[in-house]
Amino acid sequence: MCKNTISATSPAKINLGLRILNKRKDGYHNLDTIFCELNFGDLIQFKESNSFKFSTEGISVPKDNSNLIVKAYNLLSSKKPNNRAHYHIHLKKQTPLGAGLGGGSSNAGTVIKTLNYLWSLNLSTKEMFSISSKIGADVAFFIIGKIQHANGIGDLLTPIDSSFLKNKKILLVCPNFSISTSWAYKNINKYLNINKKDHKFAASKLPINWQLFENDFEKVVNSTYPETGEIIKSLKNADAIYAGLSGSGSTVFGIYDQKFDLTSIQDSFPDTYRTF
């Protein structure tokens, strides 16, 4: 690798529980969820260049201004010192699209953090959050990562002790279809304020009551895409500690003890599904 090229990981996430509280006047929704950063995601390479360039490999993604990497770069480039080089950004994409894993938001957050370092911008976390808000609601999470209790539109973050996931592993099952986030939010509105109970996810309290975690999107998604409900049922039947939808789907995840052999479970799904 050339000395003027660096690589940065762009991790995916899951939502451990997701409650949609209400729709805001600005069109966004207030939510209550726990974001968990995964040891899985994309790789982004930064190579010095005379001008900004963007290329990809792996899963096909747009390369125009609709790509969140391009949006993030354009927002940061106005702050670039004149004596600093531009970058050719190359994305090695393996996080499925429309899967509820935050792949695009993670890419944007990774670019913001990395350019802040490469260009010595010295932006504070708060300043990076402000830039993130111009791109997407959950980009802020990927600035700090780890495990965060998220409120607001996903931008009000409180760190959570990760010990409740100690000696656990997570199986991702990605069916062969994607789900539009805008579609999911549009269809969840009819369920808002129905039989809502005042509760908080208690992941910081041991032992964990895994039954507290539920994803409101499952009401909508499982009825339209029954495969997701079937995957959840399969994982629970295969002794998952917890299984549920990540975000608005389509990815379903199961949490297992570290010593649990997942091979037979992974092999039980159709070849058209991806498991990680």
ZIUR-V37392 format. One record per residue. N is the residue number from 1. RES is the residue in one small letter. D_CENTER is the distance of its C-alpha to the mean C-alpha in Angstrom with 1 decimal. Layout:
n->N res->RES d_center->D_CENTER
n->N res->RES d_center->D_CENTER
This chain:
n->1 res->m d_center->28.7
n->2 res->c d_center->30.3
n->3 res->k d_center->30.6
n->4 res->n d_center->29.0
n->5 res->t d_center->25.7
n->6 res->i d_center->22.8
n->7 res->s d_center->19.6
n->8 res->a d_center->16.3
n->9 res->t d_center->13.4
n->10 res->s d_center->9.9
n->11 res->p d_center->7.7
n->12 res->a d_center->4.8
n->13 res->k d_center->3.7
n->14 res->i d_center->5.7
n->15 res->n d_center->7.6
n->16 res->l d_center->11.1
n->17 res->g d_center->13.2
n->18 res->l d_center->12.7
n->19 res->r d_center->15.9
n->20 res->i d_center->16.6
n->21 res->l d_center->19.6
n->22 res->n d_center->21.1
n->23 res->k d_center->21.0
n->24 res->r d_center->21.9
n->25 res->k d_center->24.6
n->26 res->d d_center->22.4
n->27 res->g d_center->20.6
n->28 res->y d_center->17.4
n->29 res->h d_center->16.9
n->30 res->n d_center->17.1
n->31 res->l d_center->14.9
n->32 res->d d_center->14.8
n->33 res->t d_center->11.9
n->34 res->i d_center->10.9
n->35 res->f d_center->7.6
n->36 res->c d_center->8.1
n->37 res->e d_center->7.5
n->38 res->l d_center->8.7
n->39 res->n d_center->11.8
n->40 res->f d_center->10.6
n->41 res->g d_center->9.4
n->42 res->d d_center->11.5
n->43 res->l d_center->14.7
n->44 res->i d_center->15.9
n->45 res->q d_center->19.6
n->46 res->f d_center->21.6
n->47 res->k d_center->25.3
n->48 res->e d_center->27.9
n->49 res->s d_center->29.3
n->50 res->n d_center->31.8
n->51 res->s d_center->29.3
n->52 res->f d_center->25.7
n->53 res->k d_center->24.8
n->54 res->f d_center->21.7
n->55 res->s d_center->21.6
n->56 res->t d_center->19.4
n->57 res->e d_center->19.9
n->58 res->g d_center->18.3
n->59 res->i d_center->16.4
n->60 res->s d_center->18.0
n->61 res->v d_center->16.3
n->62 res->p d_center->18.3
n->63 res->k d_center->20.0
n->64 res->d d_center->21.3
n->65 res->n d_center->20.5
n->66 res->s d_center->17.9
n->67 res->n d_center->15.5
n->68 res->l d_center->13.3
n->69 res->i d_center->14.7
n->70 res->v d_center->18.1
n->71 res->k d_center->17.5
n->72 res->a d_center->16.4
n->73 res->y d_center->19.4
n->74 res->n d_center->21.8
n->75 res->l d_center->21.0
n->76 res->l d_center->21.6
n->77 res->s d_center->24.6
n->78 res->s d_center->26.8
n->79 res->k d_center->26.7
n->80 res->k d_center->27.6
n->81 res->p d_center->30.9
n->82 res->n d_center->33.6
n->83 res->n d_center->34.3
n->84 res->r d_center->30.8
n->85 res->a d_center->29.8
n->86 res->h d_center->27.3
n->87 res->y d_center->24.8
n->88 res->h d_center->24.2
n->89 res->i d_center->20.5
n->90 res->h d_center->19.8
n->91 res->l d_center->16.5
n->92 res->k d_center->16.5
n->93 res->k d_center->13.9
n->94 res->q d_center->13.1
n->95 res->t d_center->9.5
n->96 res->p d_center->10.7
n->97 res->l d_center->10.6
n->98 res->g d_center->10.4
n->99 res->a d_center->8.8
n->100 res->g d_center->6.3
n->101 res->l d_center->3.7
n->102 res->g d_center->2.6
n->103 res->g d_center->5.6
n->104 res->g d_center->8.0
n->105 res->s d_center->6.8
n->106 res->s d_center->6.5
n->107 res->n d_center->9.8
n->108 res->a d_center->11.3
n->109 res->g d_center->10.7
n->110 res->t d_center->12.1
n->111 res->v d_center->15.0
n->112 res->i d_center->15.8
n->113 res->k d_center->16.2
n->114 res->t d_center->18.0
n->115 res->l d_center->20.4
n->116 res->n d_center->21.1
n->117 res->y d_center->22.4
n->118 res->l d_center->24.1
n->119 res->w d_center->25.9
n->120 res->s d_center->26.7
n->121 res->l d_center->25.6
n->122 res->n d_center->25.3
n->123 res->l d_center->22.9
n->124 res->s d_center->22.1
n->125 res->t d_center->18.7
n->126 res->k d_center->19.9
n->127 res->e d_center->20.8
n->128 res->m d_center->17.5
n->129 res->f d_center->15.9
n->130 res->s d_center->18.6
n->131 res->i d_center->17.8
n->132 res->s d_center->14.0
n->133 res->s d_center->15.2
n->134 res->k d_center->17.0
n->135 res->i d_center->14.1
n->136 res->g d_center->11.5
n->137 res->a d_center->10.9
n->138 res->d d_center->7.6
n->139 res->v d_center->8.6
n->140 res->a d_center->10.8
n->141 res->f d_center->8.5
n->142 res->f d_center->8.0
n->143 res->i d_center->11.8
n->144 res->i d_center->12.6
n->145 res->g d_center->9.8
n->146 res->k d_center->11.4
n->147 res->i d_center->11.5
n->148 res->q d_center->11.9
n->149 res->h d_center->13.5
n->150 res->a d_center->12.4
n->151 res->n d_center->15.1
n->152 res->g d_center->16.3
n->153 res->i d_center->13.8
n->154 res->g d_center->11.0
n->155 res->d d_center->12.9
n->156 res->l d_center->15.3
n->157 res->l d_center->14.2
n->158 res->t d_center->16.4
n->159 res->p d_center->16.0
n->160 res->i d_center->16.7
n->161 res->d d_center->18.8
n->162 res->s d_center->17.0
n->163 res->s d_center->20.3
n->164 res->f d_center->19.6
n->165 res->l d_center->17.5
n->166 res->k d_center->20.3
n->167 res->n d_center->21.8
n->168 res->k d_center->19.0
n->169 res->k d_center->17.0
n->170 res->i d_center->14.2
n->171 res->l d_center->14.9
n->172 res->l d_center->12.5
n->173 res->v d_center->14.6
n->174 res->c d_center->13.7
n->175 res->p d_center->16.6
n->176 res->n d_center->18.2
n->177 res->f d_center->17.1
n->178 res->s d_center->14.2
n->179 res->i d_center->13.9
n->180 res->s d_center->14.2
n->181 res->t d_center->12.2
n->182 res->s d_center->15.5
n->183 res->w d_center->17.5
n->184 res->a d_center->15.7
n->185 res->y d_center->16.2
n->186 res->k d_center->19.7
n->187 res->n d_center->20.6
n->188 res->i d_center->19.4
n->189 res->n d_center->21.8
n->190 res->k d_center->24.8
n->191 res->y d_center->23.5
n->192 res->l d_center->23.0
n->193 res->n d_center->25.6
n->194 res->i d_center->26.9
n->195 res->n d_center->27.7
n->196 res->k d_center->25.3
n->197 res->k d_center->26.0
n->198 res->d d_center->25.6
n->199 res->h d_center->23.4
n->200 res->k d_center->20.9
n->201 res->f d_center->18.5
n->202 res->a d_center->20.6
n->203 res->a d_center->18.5
n->204 res->s d_center->20.6
n->205 res->k d_center->23.8
n->206 res->l d_center->25.1
n->207 res->p d_center->25.8
n->208 res->i d_center->22.6
n->209 res->n d_center->23.3
n->210 res->w d_center->20.6
n->211 res->q d_center->22.2
n->212 res->l d_center->20.9
n->213 res->f d_center->17.3
n->214 res->e d_center->17.0
n->215 res->n d_center->14.7
n->216 res->d d_center->16.8
n->217 res->f d_center->15.3
n->218 res->e d_center->17.0
n->219 res->k d_center->20.3
n->220 res->v d_center->19.6
n->221 res->v d_center->17.6
n->222 res->n d_center->19.9
n->223 res->s d_center->23.0
n->224 res->t d_center->22.1
n->225 res->y d_center->20.3
n->226 res->p d_center->22.3
n->227 res->e d_center->20.9
n->228 res->t d_center->17.8
n->229 res->g d_center->20.2
n->230 res->e d_center->22.3
n->231 res->i d_center->19.6
n->232 res->i d_center->18.9
n->233 res->k d_center->22.7
n->234 res->s d_center->23.1
n->235 res->l d_center->20.8
n->236 res->k d_center->22.5
n->237 res->n d_center->25.8
n->238 res->a d_center->24.9
n->239 res->d d_center->24.9
n->240 res->a d_center->21.2
n->241 res->i d_center->21.1
n->242 res->y d_center->18.4
n->243 res->a d_center->16.7
n->244 res->g d_center->14.6
n->245 res->l d_center->12.2
n->246 res->s d_center->8.4
n->247 res->g d_center->7.9
n->248 res->s d_center->10.6
n->249 res->g d_center->10.7
n->250 res->s d_center->12.1
n->251 res->t d_center->10.7
n->252 res->v d_center->12.8
n->253 res->f d_center->12.7
n->254 res->g d_center->15.8
n->255 res->i d_center->16.6
n->256 res->y d_center->19.9
n->257 res->d d_center->22.4
n->258 res->q d_center->22.3
n->259 res->k d_center->25.7
n->260 res->f d_center->24.8
n->261 res->d d_center->25.3
n->262 res->l d_center->22.7
n->263 res->t d_center->24.7
n->264 res->s d_center->26.6
n->265 res->i d_center->23.6
n->266 res->q d_center->21.7
n->267 res->d d_center->25.1
n->268 res->s d_center->25.5
n->269 res->f d_center->23.0
n->270 res->p d_center->24.2
n->271 res->d d_center->24.0
n->272 res->t d_center->22.1
n->273 res->y d_center->19.0
n->274 res->r d_center->16.8
n->275 res->t d_center->16.3
n->276 res->f d_center->14.7
